[in-house]
Amino acid sequence: MRCVIARFPFDFTKGDVMESMKRFKPEEVIGSSVIVGRRT
Protein backbone atom coordinates (compact mmCIF):
# COMPACT_ATOMS: atom_id res chain seq x y z
CA MET A 1 0.00 0.00 0.00
CA ARG A 2 1.29 3.46 -0.82
CA CYS A 3 0.72 6.19 1.76
CA VAL A 4 1.66 9.88 1.46
CA ILE A 5 2.33 11.84 4.66
CA ALA A 6 3.39 15.49 4.41
CA ARG A 7 4.18 15.00 0.69
CA PHE A 8 6.54 12.06 1.43
CA PRO A 9 5.45 8.73 -0.11
CA PHE A 10 5.81 5.48 1.84
CA ASP A 11 5.28 1.94 0.57
CA PHE A 12 3.95 -0.54 3.10
CA THR A 13 3.80 -4.31 2.66
CA LYS A 14 2.05 -6.71 5.03
CA GLY A 15 5.34 -8.43 5.90
CA ASP A 16 7.10 -5.17 6.76
CA VAL A 17 4.21 -3.96 8.94
CA MET A 18 3.87 -7.31 10.74
CA GLU A 19 7.63 -7.43 11.39
CA SER A 20 7.77 -3.91 12.82
CA MET A 21 4.65 -4.39 14.98
CA LYS A 22 5.45 -7.85 16.42
CA ARG A 23 7.02 -6.42 19.59
CA PHE A 24 3.88 -4.40 20.46
CA LYS A 25 0.84 -5.84 22.22
CA PRO A 26 -2.64 -4.57 21.26
CA GLU A 27 -4.37 -2.32 23.75
CA GLU A 28 -7.42 -3.66 25.56
CA VAL A 29 -10.71 -2.49 24.06
CA ILE A 30 -12.52 0.04 26.27
CA GLY A 31 -15.93 1.42 25.35
CA SER A 32 -17.82 0.84 22.10
CA SER A 33 -16.22 -1.54 19.62
CA VAL A 34 -16.84 -3.58 16.47
CA ILE A 35 -16.10 -7.26 15.92
CA VAL A 36 -14.79 -8.21 12.45
CA GLY A 37 -14.20 -11.93 12.13
CA ARG A 38 -12.24 -12.93 15.24
CA ARG A 39 -10.89 -9.44 15.88
CA THR A 40 -12.44 -6.75 18.05
PDB file with SEQRES, HELIX, SHEET and CRYST1 records, atoms N, CA, C and O in Angstrom:
SEQRES   1 A   40  MET ARG CYS VAL ILE ALA ARG PHE PRO PHE ASP PHE THR          
SEQRES   2 A   40  LYS GLY ASP VAL MET GLU SER MET LYS ARG PHE LYS PRO          
SEQRES   3 A   40  GLU GLU VAL ILE GLY SER SER VAL ILE VAL GLY ARG ARG          
SEQRES   4 A   40  THR                                                          
HELIX    1 AA1 LYS A   14  MET A   21  1                                   8    
SHEET    1 AA1 2 ARG A   2  ILE A   5  0                                        
SHEET    2 AA1 2 PHE A   8  ASP A  11 -1                                        
CRYST1    1.000    1.000    1.000  90.00  90.00  90.00 P 1           1          
ATOM      1  N   MET A   1       0.852  -1.166   0.000  1.00  0.00           N  
ATOM      2  CA  MET A   1       0.000   0.000   0.000  1.00  0.00           C  
ATOM      3  C   MET A   1       0.899   1.231   0.000  1.00  0.00           C  
ATOM      4  O   MET A   1       1.902   1.276   0.712  1.00  0.00           O  
ATOM      5  N   ARG A   2       0.545   2.199  -0.780  1.00  0.00           N  
ATOM      6  CA  ARG A   2       1.295   3.457  -0.821  1.00  0.00           C  
ATOM      7  C   ARG A   2       0.547   4.487   0.011  1.00  0.00           C  
ATOM      8  O   ARG A   2      -0.665   4.655  -0.124  1.00  0.00           O  
ATOM      9  N   CYS A   3       1.290   5.174   0.874  1.00  0.00           N  
ATOM     10  CA  CYS A   3       0.723   6.191   1.758  1.00  0.00           C  
ATOM     11  C   CYS A   3       1.571   7.445   1.645  1.00  0.00           C  
ATOM     12  O   CYS A   3       2.799   7.360   1.646  1.00  0.00           O  
ATOM     13  N   VAL A   4       0.938   8.608   1.548  1.00  0.00           N  
ATOM     14  CA  VAL A   4       1.658   9.877   1.456  1.00  0.00           C  
ATOM     15  C   VAL A   4       1.371  10.685   2.716  1.00  0.00           C  
ATOM     16  O   VAL A   4       0.218  10.989   3.023  1.00  0.00           O  
ATOM     17  N   ILE A   5       2.440  11.030   3.447  1.00  0.00           N  
ATOM     18  CA  ILE A   5       2.331  11.840   4.659  1.00  0.00           C  
ATOM     19  C   ILE A   5       3.237  13.045   4.491  1.00  0.00           C  
ATOM     20  O   ILE A   5       4.446  12.905   4.307  1.00  0.00           O  
ATOM     21  N   ALA A   6       2.647  14.227   4.555  1.00  0.00           N  
ATOM     22  CA  ALA A   6       3.392  15.487   4.411  1.00  0.00           C  
ATOM     23  C   ALA A   6       4.216  15.480   3.126  1.00  0.00           C  
ATOM     24  O   ALA A   6       5.389  15.854   3.124  1.00  0.00           O  
ATOM     25  N   ARG A   7       3.585  15.048   2.035  1.00  0.00           N  
ATOM     26  CA  ARG A   7       4.177  15.004   0.694  1.00  0.00           C  
ATOM     27  C   ARG A   7       5.322  14.002   0.555  1.00  0.00           C  
ATOM     28  O   ARG A   7       6.041  14.043  -0.443  1.00  0.00           O  
ATOM     29  N   PHE A   8       5.515  13.099   1.531  1.00  0.00           N  
ATOM     30  CA  PHE A   8       6.536  12.059   1.431  1.00  0.00           C  
ATOM     31  C   PHE A   8       5.854  10.707   1.253  1.00  0.00           C  
ATOM     32  O   PHE A   8       5.097  10.280   2.125  1.00  0.00           O  
ATOM     33  N   PRO A   9       6.111  10.022   0.130  1.00  0.00           N  
ATOM     34  CA  PRO A   9       5.453   8.726  -0.106  1.00  0.00           C  
ATOM     35  C   PRO A   9       6.131   7.592   0.666  1.00  0.00           C  
ATOM     36  O   PRO A   9       7.355   7.561   0.799  1.00  0.00           O  
ATOM     37  N   PHE A  10       5.329   6.675   1.165  1.00  0.00           N  
ATOM     38  CA  PHE A  10       5.812   5.484   1.844  1.00  0.00           C  
ATOM     39  C   PHE A  10       5.124   4.283   1.228  1.00  0.00           C  
ATOM     40  O   PHE A  10       3.934   4.342   0.916  1.00  0.00           O  
ATOM     41  N   ASP A  11       5.859   3.190   1.049  1.00  0.00           N  
ATOM     42  CA  ASP A  11       5.283   1.941   0.566  1.00  0.00           C  
ATOM     43  C   ASP A  11       5.273   0.942   1.713  1.00  0.00           C  
ATOM     44  O   ASP A  11       6.315   0.647   2.299  1.00  0.00           O  
ATOM     45  N   PHE A  12       4.092   0.423   2.030  1.00  0.00           N  
ATOM     46  CA  PHE A  12       3.948  -0.544   3.104  1.00  0.00           C  
ATOM     47  C   PHE A  12       3.569  -1.897   2.516  1.00  0.00           C  
ATOM     48  O   PHE A  12       2.711  -1.984   1.638  1.00  0.00           O  
ATOM     49  N   THR A  13       4.215  -2.951   3.006  1.00  0.00           N  
ATOM     50  CA  THR A  13       3.804  -4.310   2.664  1.00  0.00           C  
ATOM     51  C   THR A  13       3.380  -5.001   3.957  1.00  0.00           C  
ATOM     52  O   THR A  13       3.813  -4.609   5.040  1.00  0.00           O  
ATOM     53  N   LYS A  14       2.547  -6.014   3.849  1.00  0.00           N  
ATOM     54  CA  LYS A  14       2.052  -6.713   5.028  1.00  0.00           C  
ATOM     55  C   LYS A  14       3.207  -7.263   5.851  1.00  0.00           C  
ATOM     56  O   LYS A  14       3.201  -7.152   7.077  1.00  0.00           O  
ATOM     57  N   GLY A  15       4.193  -7.851   5.194  1.00  0.00           N  
ATOM     58  CA  GLY A  15       5.338  -8.431   5.901  1.00  0.00           C  
ATOM     59  C   GLY A  15       6.123  -7.397   6.688  1.00  0.00           C  
ATOM     60  O   GLY A  15       6.510  -7.643   7.830  1.00  0.00           O  
ATOM     61  N   ASP A  16       6.360  -6.237   6.077  1.00  0.00           N  
ATOM     62  CA  ASP A  16       7.100  -5.170   6.755  1.00  0.00           C  
ATOM     63  C   ASP A  16       6.343  -4.653   7.972  1.00  0.00           C  
ATOM     64  O   ASP A  16       6.934  -4.432   9.029  1.00  0.00           O  
ATOM     65  N   VAL A  17       5.031  -4.459   7.822  1.00  0.00           N  
ATOM     66  CA  VAL A  17       4.214  -3.956   8.937  1.00  0.00           C  
ATOM     67  C   VAL A  17       4.162  -4.996  10.057  1.00  0.00           C  
ATOM     68  O   VAL A  17       4.322  -4.645  11.226  1.00  0.00           O  
ATOM     69  N   MET A  18       3.942  -6.256   9.723  1.00  0.00           N  
ATOM     70  CA  MET A  18       3.870  -7.308  10.742  1.00  0.00           C  
ATOM     71  C   MET A  18       5.201  -7.433  11.481  1.00  0.00           C  
ATOM     72  O   MET A  18       5.213  -7.622  12.698  1.00  0.00           O  
ATOM     73  N   GLU A  19       6.301  -7.333  10.777  1.00  0.00           N  
ATOM     74  CA  GLU A  19       7.628  -7.427  11.394  1.00  0.00           C  
ATOM     75  C   GLU A  19       7.878  -6.276  12.361  1.00  0.00           C  
ATOM     76  O   GLU A  19       8.396  -6.485  13.458  1.00  0.00           O  
ATOM     77  N   SER A  20       7.512  -5.068  11.960  1.00  0.00           N  
ATOM     78  CA  SER A  20       7.772  -3.907  12.816  1.00  0.00           C  
ATOM     79  C   SER A  20       6.812  -3.838  14.008  1.00  0.00           C  
ATOM     80  O   SER A  20       7.136  -3.218  15.021  1.00  0.00           O  
ATOM     81  N   MET A  21       5.631  -4.468  13.901  1.00  0.00           N  
ATOM     82  CA  MET A  21       4.647  -4.393  14.977  1.00  0.00           C  
ATOM     83  C   MET A  21       4.673  -5.608  15.912  1.00  0.00           C  
ATOM     84  O   MET A  21       3.930  -5.628  16.893  1.00  0.00           O  
ATOM     85  N   LYS A  22       5.503  -6.618  15.639  1.00  0.00           N  
ATOM     86  CA  LYS A  22       5.448  -7.850  16.424  1.00  0.00           C  
ATOM     87  C   LYS A  22       5.862  -7.669  17.879  1.00  0.00           C  
ATOM     88  O   LYS A  22       5.493  -8.490  18.718  1.00  0.00           O  
ATOM     89  N   ARG A  23       6.611  -6.630  18.202  1.00  0.00           N  
ATOM     90  CA  ARG A  23       7.023  -6.422  19.595  1.00  0.00           C  
ATOM     91  C   ARG A  23       5.983  -5.653  20.417  1.00  0.00           C  
ATOM     92  O   ARG A  23       6.141  -5.504  21.629  1.00  0.00           O  
ATOM     93  N   PHE A  24       4.923  -5.166  19.766  1.00  0.00           N  
ATOM     94  CA  PHE A  24       3.881  -4.402  20.458  1.00  0.00           C  
ATOM     95  C   PHE A  24       2.664  -5.282  20.717  1.00  0.00           C  
ATOM     96  O   PHE A  24       2.277  -6.087  19.869  1.00  0.00           O  
ATOM     97  N   LYS A  25       2.064  -5.122  21.898  1.00  0.00           N  
ATOM     98  CA  LYS A  25       0.843  -5.839  22.215  1.00  0.00           C  
ATOM     99  C   LYS A  25      -0.339  -4.899  21.979  1.00  0.00           C  
ATOM    100  O   LYS A  25      -0.235  -3.705  22.260  1.00  0.00           O  
ATOM    101  N   PRO A  26      -1.457  -5.414  21.469  1.00  0.00           N  
ATOM    102  CA  PRO A  26      -2.638  -4.574  21.259  1.00  0.00           C  
ATOM    103  C   PRO A  26      -3.188  -4.062  22.591  1.00  0.00           C  
ATOM    104  O   PRO A  26      -3.099  -4.737  23.618  1.00  0.00           O  
ATOM    105  N   GLU A  27      -3.748  -2.874  22.551  1.00  0.00           N  
ATOM    106  CA  GLU A  27      -4.375  -2.320  23.748  1.00  0.00           C  
ATOM    107  C   GLU A  27      -5.715  -3.003  23.975  1.00  0.00           C  
ATOM    108  O   GLU A  27      -6.360  -3.451  23.027  1.00  0.00           O  
ATOM    109  N   GLU A  28      -6.129  -3.081  25.232  1.00  0.00           N  
ATOM    110  CA  GLU A  28      -7.422  -3.657  25.563  1.00  0.00           C  
ATOM    111  C   GLU A  28      -8.524  -2.711  25.096  1.00  0.00           C  
ATOM    112  O   GLU A  28      -8.402  -1.492  25.210  1.00  0.00           O  
ATOM    113  N   VAL A  29      -9.599  -3.291  24.571  1.00  0.00           N  
ATOM    114  CA  VAL A  29     -10.711  -2.492  24.064  1.00  0.00           C  
ATOM    115  C   VAL A  29     -11.512  -1.942  25.238  1.00  0.00           C  
ATOM    116  O   VAL A  29     -11.920  -2.691  26.126  1.00  0.00           O  
ATOM    117  N   ILE A  30     -11.732  -0.634  25.236  1.00  0.00           N  
ATOM    118  CA  ILE A  30     -12.520   0.036  26.268  1.00  0.00           C  
ATOM    119  C   ILE A  30     -13.603   0.843  25.558  1.00  0.00           C  
ATOM    120  O   ILE A  30     -13.304   1.615  24.647  1.00  0.00           O  
ATOM    121  N   GLY A  31     -14.842   0.672  25.964  1.00  0.00           N  
ATOM    122  CA  GLY A  31     -15.933   1.418  25.348  1.00  0.00           C  
ATOM    123  C   GLY A  31     -16.531   0.682  24.164  1.00  0.00           C  
ATOM    124  O   GLY A  31     -16.422  -0.541  24.068  1.00  0.00           O  
ATOM    125  N   SER A  32     -17.159   1.419  23.265  1.00  0.00           N  
ATOM    126  CA  SER A  32     -17.819   0.838  22.096  1.00  0.00           C  
ATOM    127  C   SER A  32     -16.794   0.223  21.161  1.00  0.00           C  
ATOM    128  O   SER A  32     -15.697   0.758  21.000  1.00  0.00           O  
ATOM    129  N   SER A  33     -17.143  -0.891  20.547  1.00  0.00           N  
ATOM    130  CA  SER A  33     -16.221  -1.542  19.622  1.00  0.00           C  
ATOM    131  C   SER A  33     -16.993  -2.301  18.560  1.00  0.00           C  
ATOM    132  O   SER A  33     -18.215  -2.429  18.637  1.00  0.00           O  
ATOM    133  N   VAL A  34     -16.269  -2.804  17.565  1.00  0.00           N  
ATOM    134  CA  VAL A  34     -16.840  -3.578  16.470  1.00  0.00           C  
ATOM    135  C   VAL A  34     -16.063  -4.872  16.354  1.00  0.00           C  
ATOM    136  O   VAL A  34     -14.839  -4.876  16.487  1.00  0.00           O  
ATOM    137  N   ILE A  35     -16.763  -5.979  16.107  1.00  0.00           N  
ATOM    138  CA  ILE A  35     -16.102  -7.260  15.916  1.00  0.00           C  
ATOM    139  C   ILE A  35     -16.121  -7.574  14.423  1.00  0.00           C  
ATOM    140  O   ILE A  35     -17.179  -7.588  13.795  1.00  0.00           O  
ATOM    141  N   VAL A  36     -14.934  -7.826  13.860  1.00  0.00           N  
ATOM    142  CA  VAL A  36     -14.787  -8.213  12.447  1.00  0.00           C  
ATOM    143  C   VAL A  36     -14.075  -9.548  12.444  1.00  0.00           C  
ATOM    144  O   VAL A  36     -12.897  -9.624  12.792  1.00  0.00           O  
ATOM    145  N   GLY A  37     -14.775 -10.600  12.055  1.00  0.00           N  
ATOM    146  CA  GLY A  37     -14.196 -11.934  12.130  1.00  0.00           C  
ATOM    147  C   GLY A  37     -13.907 -12.300  13.566  1.00  0.00           C  
ATOM    148  O   GLY A  37     -14.811 -12.306  14.402  1.00  0.00           O  
ATOM    149  N   ARG A  38     -12.640 -12.608  13.867  1.00  0.00           N  
ATOM    150  CA  ARG A  38     -12.242 -12.932  15.239  1.00  0.00           C  
ATOM    151  C   ARG A  38     -11.632 -11.736  15.951  1.00  0.00           C  
ATOM    152  O   ARG A  38     -11.228 -11.849  17.108  1.00  0.00           O  
ATOM    153  N   ARG A  39     -11.560 -10.604  15.288  1.00  0.00           N  
ATOM    154  CA  ARG A  39     -10.894  -9.438  15.879  1.00  0.00           C  
ATOM    155  C   ARG A  39     -11.904  -8.407  16.355  1.00  0.00           C  
ATOM    156  O   ARG A  39     -12.925  -8.171  15.711  1.00  0.00           O  
ATOM    157  N   THR A  40     -11.599  -7.799  17.494  1.00  0.00           N  
ATOM    158  CA  THR A  40     -12.442  -6.750  18.047  1.00  0.00           C  
ATOM    159  C   THR A  40     -11.829  -5.399  17.738  1.00  0.00           C  
ATOM    160  O   THR A  40     -12.384  -4.368  18.118  1.00  0.00           O  
TER     161      THR A  40                                                      
END                                                                             
